[in-house]
Amino acid sequence: MFRWVAKRYYNRLSNSNRRTTDILKNEYEIKKFQHMRSAEKEVDFKFDPNFAIRGLHYDFNNGWLMKIDNMANIQLNTVHVGREPIKDVNEIIEYHKGRHIPPEYLNTNMFQLSDLFSVPQATLLSDLVQYFKDHSMSFHPRYLSDDVKHAARILHTSEYRIGGTLHMEVMKDISKYLERSPKLVGYIEKLRKNGKKTFLLTNSSLPFISRGMSYLTSTDDWKDLFDCVIVNARKPEFYRSCRPFRNANEPNWDMVSSFVPGQIYQGGNIKDFETLTNWKGQMVLYFGDHVYSDLVDASFQHGWHTVSISKHDYNNKMFTFFFYQKQQGAIIHELAKEIEIRNQASYRHKLSWLLCLERLLNEAQSWSKDHYTDELNTLLSEWQSERKQVRIELKTAFNRSFGSMFRTYQNPSFFASKIQKFADIYMANVTNLDELSLDYVFYPSRAYMPHERLVEEVVDSGQIKHISE
């Protein structure tokens, strides 16, 4: 049973204000980039929130933006050069000798845009590539990416430990970016009343956290919701380093020998944290929204179970949960929208027809082996063409350029595979768990190998009540 719960505060806008955040960041990145490059003429880019999705890969060598699957195979119709699809997919196939990206190339020549700000970052990269192409300007995609990353660091970091330009802008008008969340506060209080320990862990600064949490919880006593509060954690280094904790309220050089309720600490490392709290073992449930900063080291190095949270809003990104039982979860905003689309009658109909076409193609190919006719061959060609069209329609239902962030046709996307690997559960909102009892047990669904699927799926469906051996 989970006994300790922690939340990680991070700059995340409410769902209704997500577009405002993306536009704000994109505008700032462009301004910083222009300033950094000393451009003589200002470029008036307009942010398109519907272009990119989270989890895309950017190719340093070619400037290609693309989605790949769990086996690093490229979904060819997602490859973009700038804002336009690549004109000849054979160029990709020739470059990689197929659709597969070798591990060495993937690790050294590509990077994945997987966090909250990956959507505006991917859009900005594409806009810049398109601009340079349209104006016949010489550039190298790797240097372009480096400059955009540097601009993003300017937005998020500061020499004064308050936060970057973006944090300062948010603090000027906190109500523009945050929604008060009494339901979330009520859920934390419920956990604490039932004996759970809670703590908050964030990479953000104390001024930013304090301002946001006071607004979010509607009280200046927000620290009472947590047994421990840690700011400037420097994740993922928090899981790997030996950096000591320091008192954030009154910075000094004293060693932190215990966590005092009501006090706020900064820095630190996971080893000292477990020693000071005795919250260790397999009793921590950890909620995060960034696969690599939040979930990988917590899962691999320390055995925490994880929950992936995919919700693009500041209210949820402000927190990372720990129930004591070292499990991890991901909070993913896009999940809610994906489920909504998948539940639409038009989508279900198209998916059903696609699966039917694929069954027909499999059966017809077996039949044509011994009963070949021109009519059957023509029918197979028609079905193949229709299958291709239906697959495109299912893709564009989620996003016209890149499709679903969780799927590349029949396979999970590379992003989805990381969620599956590092998160025990994932959801769109932390408070979804409030619908469950605190002693609820998640029993995993059975995963089938191809040779198991037919019989066992029929058994699971209840169509076969008894099988005699």
N, C-alpha and C positions, 0 to 999 in steps of 0.2 A: 504494500500500500504506500502511496506517496505521502511523505511527511514534510518535505520542504518544497516551497514554491518560490521561484524568483522570476522577476520580470525585467526585461531589458528595455530601458528607455532609449529611443532613437528618434531622430527627426523624421516623423511621418505625418503627412497631412491626412485629414479626414477624407473619406471616400468622395464626398461631394466636392472637395476642393483639390482633387488630385490633379486636374488639368492646370489649375493655378500654380501648383508646385512645379510641374514640368515646364510650363512656360517660363516661370521665374528663373529656374535653373538654366534653361536653354539660353535665355536672353543674357544672363550673366556670363555663361561660358563663352558666348559669342563675343561679348564686350571684352572679356579678359583675353580671349584669343586675338582679337583685333589689336588690342593694346600691346600684347606681347610681340606681335609680328609687325607693329608699327605700320599698319596698313594706311595708305594714303587716302583711300576711299572707303567709307563705311558701307558694309554689306548688310542689306535689310532682309535677313532671313525671318521667315514666319514659321513658328514651331507647329508641326503637324502631329498631334497626339495619337493619331490613328495609323501612323506609318510603321513603327517598330514595335517589337514585343521583347519581353525579358528572355534571356537565355540564348541570344544569338551569338555567333562567333564572327570575329573580325580577322581577316587575313592580312598580316602586316606587309606581305610581299606584293599582293595584287590589289589591295583595297577592296576586296570582296567582303560583303556582309551576307551571312547565310545562317540557315538552321541545319543542324546535323542530328542524326539519331543516336540511340544509345550505343551503337557500335561504330560511331564516327563515320557513318555514311552520309553523304551530302544529299539533301532534298533539292534536286537540281532547280526546280522552279521557284526556289526561295533565294537564289543567289542574286544579289544586287550589286551593281557598280554605281555608286552614287544613289540617286533615287530611282534608277531604272533597272529592270531585270537585265541580266547579262544577255547579250544578243545571240550568242552562239554557245550553247551548253557544252558543245564538243571541246571548246577551249578548256573547260574545267576537267573534262574526262582525259584529255591529252596531258594536261598539266600533272594530274595525280595518277595517271595510268588507270583510270577508273573513277568510281564515285567514292571510294574509301580514302580517308585521310590517315596516313601512317602516324602512329603515336609520337614519334620523334618530331615530325612536322607540326603536329597539333600542339605539342608542348613548347616548341621553340619559335613558331612562326604565327601563332594564333592566340587570341585571348577571348574569353567568354564574358559577355556583358550580363551579369546575373543578379545585380542588386537593385535597390529601389531606383537609382538614378541611371540605370543602364538604358532605359527607353530614350530619355533626352540625349544621352551621350551617343547612342547609336544613330539617332536622328541627326544630330549635329555632325557626326563624322560623314554621314551620307550626304548631307547638304553641302559640306565643304568639298567633298570629292566631286560632287556634281558641279559645283561652282567652278572648280579648277578645270574640269573637263570642258565645260561650256566656254570658258575663256582661254582655252589652250595654254594653261599655265603648267609649268613643270613642277612636280612634287613627288615625294616618296611617301607612300602610305604609312610607313612606320613612324617617320618624323611627325606626320600629321597626327597620328594617334598619340604620340608622346606629348605633343603640345596640348591636345585636348585634355589628356589626363592631368597635366600640370595645371591647366585652367581649373579643372574640377577640384584639385587640392587647394587652390587659392580660395575657392568658394567655401570649403569645409574646414579649413585649418587657419590658425592665427598664431602670431607670436605671443599673444597676451592670454592664452588659455581660456578665452571666452568662446571662441568659435569663429568660423570663417565668415565671409561676406554674407552667405546665405543664412547662417544662424542669426546674424545681426539683423538682417532684413525681417526674418520671422519674428524676432523679439520686439520689433517696432509695432507690430500689429498682430498679436498672438491669436486673436479671435478670427482673423482671416484664414488661419491655417489649421486651427485646432477646433474640435467640437468637444464640449463637456461630455463626460462619459460616466454618468451615475451607474449605469449597468455594470461597467467594468469595475468601478469602485465597490459596488455591492458584491461582486463575485470575489474580489480579493478579501473583503471582510468576511464573507462566508467561509473561505478557506481558512482564515486565521481563527475563526470561532470554532472550527472543527479540528484544531490542533496542528494545522499546517504552518510551517515556517516559510516566510517569504523574504526574498531580497531582490534588489534591483541592481542590474549590472549594465553599464553603458560606456561607450567610447566618447560620449559628448561631455561638455564641460558643466561644472556646477551651476553657473549663472543661467545657462540655457535650460538645464534640467529643472532647476528650481522654478523658473518662470513658467515653463510649460506644464509642469506637474501641478503647480498651484492653480492654474487655469483649468486643467483637465479634471482635477478632482474637486474643484470649487472650495479648496481650503489650503491655508498655508501650513497646515499640520499634516501634509501628505506623507511625510516621513514615517508617521505612525502606522502606515499601511505595510511597512517593511521592517524586518528584523535587522536588515543590513542594506546600506546603499553604497554603491561603488561607482564613481565617475572616472572619466579619462582612463578606462581600463586597457586601452590599446589592443583590443582583440584583433587578430588572432594571437598576437604575442603573449597575451594574458595566459594562454594555455601552454606556452613553451618556455617563457623566460623565468628568471628568478628575481625579477624586479620587486622590491618590497612595497608594502602598503604605506600610505602616508595620510595623515589627517588632512582633509580638504577644508574643514571649517577654519582651522588655525594652522596653516602650513608651518611645520617645523621639521627638525631633523631627528625627532624621537622615533624609536622603533615602535610599531603598533603591535602590542602583545595581546590585544583582545578587541573585539568589536563591541562598542557601546551603543545601545539603542538610542536613536535620535542623532547620532553623529554620522557624518558622511566621510567616506574614505576615497582615495584615488590611487590609480596604478595597481600594484600588486600582481599576484600570480595565482594560478589555480592550486598549486601545492600548498602554499601558505593559507589560502582560503579554506581548504579542506581541513587543515590542521587547526585553525582558529575556530572553525564552526563545528567540526566533527561531522559535517554533512558530506559523506562520501559513501562509496559502495554503489549498489544499483538501486538507489532510492531517490534519484533526482530526475525529474521530468523537465527538460529544457526546451523552451520555446524560442525560436529565432526565425528570421526571414531571409538571412543571407547564408547560402549553403556553405561557402568557404570560410567566412569570418565566424559564423555562429556554430555550425553543425559538425564540420569535418573533424577538427581536433577534439572537440568535446566528445564526439562519438568514438573516434579511432584511438585517441591517446588516453582517454579517461573513462571510456565505457559507458558514457551517459546515453540514455535513450533520448531520442530527439523528436520534437514535433515541429514540422515546417509550417510557418504561418505566412500565407501568401495574400497579404492584403495591402494594397498600395494606399495606406493612409497613415498620417502621423499618429493618430490615436493608438493604432496597434503597433506601429513600428517603434513606439516609445518603450515597448516592454519586451523583455525576454523572461519567460517563466522558468522557474525551477520548482517542480515538486520533488521532494526528496525521494528519488528512486532512480536517478540517472537514466531517464529516458528523454528523448528529444522529439520535438515537434516543430513543424514548419507552418507559418502563417502566410498564406498566399492569397492576396486579394483577387488575382485573376481567376482563381478557382470558382468563385461565386458566379462570375460572368460566364465562364465556360460551362458550368452546370446548367445555367439558365438557357444557354444556346442549345446544349445537348438535349434538354427537355422539350424543346419546341417540336411541334408535330412535323413541321417541314424537314427538320434535320433528321428526326427519327425515321421518317419515310425514306429519305435519301440513303441513310446508312443501311436500312433494311434492304433496299434495292441493290446497293453495292455488294452486300454479303450474298445476296441471292445470285447476282451476276457471277461472283467469284465461284460459287458452288456449281453453277451451270457450266462455267468454263472448265473447271476441274473435271466434271463428269463428261462433258462433250469431248475433251481431249482424249480421255480414256476410250470413249466410244469410237472416235474417228480413227484410232489406231487400226481397228479391224473393219471399220465400215466407212471408209473415206468417200465423201462425195463433194462435188463443187459447191452444192447448196450448203452443206454443213460447214465447209471452209469459209464461205461468205458470211454465214451466221456467226462463226467464231470471230471474224474480223469486226463485225458490227458490235458484238458484245464487248470486245476489247476496246473499241473506240468509245462506247458508252461508259465503260468502267473508267476510262481515263477522264472523261468529262465529269462524271459523278464525283470522283476523287478531288477534282479541282473545286467543285461546288462545295464539298464538305470542308475543304481547306479555307476557302474564302469566307465561309460562314463566321469564322473567328477573326480573321484578319486578312485583308486582300493581298498583302504582300508576302506574309510569312505564315499565315495559318495559326493553328493552336500552338501555344507555348509548351504543351504537354505531349504532343504527338507529331510524328512525321509519317503520315499514312498509317501503315500497319504497325509500326514500332513506336515505343516511347521516344520522346526527344532526348537529347543529351542532358538537358536541364532536368527533365522528369526522371531520368535514370539516377541522377545525383540525389534527388528528393527521395526516391525509393531506397537508395543505398544508405543515406545518412539520417533519414527521418523515420521514426517508428510510425508516426501518424502525421497528417497534414490537414489543414483546415483554412477557412477564410477569415475566421474571427476567433479570438481567444474565448470570448463569452459563449461560443457554441457549447463549450463543455459544461456550462451552467445547466444545460438541459439533462445532464447525466448525474447520477449519484456519485458521490466521492469515492465509493468503493467499486465503481464500474470497472470491469475487466474487458479489454479489447482482445478478442481472439482473432488471430490472423486468418485471412481467407487462404484456402489451399491453392497453391500454384501448380499448374499442370505442365508436364512435358507433352510434346505432340502425341506420343504414343499412348499417353494416359487419358487424353482429353475426352475422347468420344464416350467411353463407358462411364468415366467418373462424373462427367458433367450431367449425363442422363441420370445417374444415381442421385447426384446433388439436387437435381430438379424435382425429384420425387416421382418421376415417371415410372421408375422401377422400384417396387416396394421390397422385392426380395430377389436375390440372385443365388441360385443353388450351384454349388461347386460340383 
